[in-house]
Amino acid sequence: MNRHTKVALMVAPFLILGGYIASDFYLEKQAEETRIFKLVPFGHCDVINQKCILKSGEFEVNIYDKAGTTTVNSTFPLDSATLFLVDNSNQASAYPLGMIDNPYYWQSPTPLRESISAQGEKYKLRVIANIKGGQYIAEFYTQTVK
């Protein structure tokens, strides 16, 4: 065995370890970058009657309103969630949702019921749900079915 082969065999384990550590840093940095995903209503969306599900792949968000408190329930734990009520002139009012007992349930008091009854049967909403650098966004209409 010549001198170059011996040096290569001694250096190889350090190069393998260094490459492993460098790839871990790269993947961690890549996971923290902001990614945006679109949530799409699954069927008819009726927030008042608790029949509004938004989907993006395996991730689902259920949005409903009970007695003036709007709740967002998700299949994966959220870091934060914000609901926007959009009026006829396309001006949005933000309502940051607070965690209830665990990161799957978020809620906030909102004037959603009053806004829907004042405007009619159709009302525009926006939702932003954050999960570890990923933002799931949706703009949809809620319609009350009688």
Secondary structure, 3 states (H helix, E strand, C coil): CCHHHHHHHHHHHHHHHHHHHHHHHHHHHHHHCCEEEECEECCCCECCCCECEEEECCEEEEEEEECCEEEEEECCCCCEEEEEEECCCCCEEEEEEEECCCCCEEEEECCHHHHHHHHCCEEEEEEEEEECCEEEEEEEEEECCC
